[in-house]
């Protein structure tokens, strides 16, 4: 009888140790990876002893979206894994775009802040759309800040739309080379994280938003600043590809390899989704909320207009001051702003915009109802800089 109890105790102890390791390896232990070394190869693992990550609480309920496709926030139903919307990929070469791929020149001249928040309608804000403000219940709109030099101009605007506060940055650049991405701690890997503002500071970003949280996934394409880091496709996964000429394309990983994208001039792939606007038309509907985000949430999106203006957008949510957007509302608003192509990035507590070193929005990385502006640590950012 005693032997049986000892065996049971030993089994339970071994199970507890194994379970603890699995949880730590999934959410806490940082591992730095190398670039993908060949066609279709998985990035080689290089063990790293960075282990101080506190992402367990921040990413609670997160799973490998390569298997589930819908890793969700445990409190809100917020999605933390990319959506799989088959049938939306495009196999042809990118069209349009800036036609600029060279090394940027010039230097920053500093920001030019406008004095106060001057209310105006959409026609005076630089937003081009045939939709009226009434379509979205826009009650206020103001231009908060701006930046310009010989190569770049950035204008920030704040909207209030049906109880949701939205921050929009419109960027005009004379070269697509200013649109970049950066990894947390300068390293590609699993559970390697930092706040959006810290990553932005490390690369001297003028403007930055959180990216796609690639580090929560085991598979799916990762191309950043022209380098291939992960080339294992996920069936049906919908990515945003940004090419060296500045053009955007929505692809399906089932229909094109990462190596083919590189050969076509891809410099960035972002894998969260879904696509919001394609060819100037909203590409989601209310059904896309099911299993992905069951309530209005903070959102992050990126898009491009026909005139080659980039749109960076973050909507606040989960606070008394701002309700948040559904995916359909997000898509409709990006279309309203004039986006020809727009894509949904990681949202919820991750949603953060940084401009000239300051956090613009009110992140809720500390939890629902936390209006303190607490940032969630993330894997990566998309930014404008030199």
Buried (B, 14 or more C-beta within 10 A) or exposed (E): EEEEEEEEEEEEEEEEEEEEEEEBEBBBBBBBBEBBEEEEEEBEEEEBEBEEBEBBEBBEEBBBBBEEBBBBBEBBBBBBBBBBBEEBBBEEEBEBBBEBBEEBEEEBEEBEEEEEBEEBEBEEBBBBBEBEBEEBEBEEBBBBBBBBBEBBBBBBBBBBBEEBBBBBBBBBBBBBBBBBBBBBBEBBBBBBBBBBBBBBBBBEBBBBBBBBBBBBBBBBBBBBEEEBBBBBBBEBBBBBBBBBBBBBBBBBBBBBBBBEBBEBBBBBBBBBBBBBBBEEEBBBEEEBBEBBBBBBBBBBBBBBBEEBBBBBBBBBBBBEEBBBBBBBBBBBBBBBBBBBBBBBBBBBBBBBBBBBEEBBBBBBBBBBEBBEBBBBBBBBBBBBBB
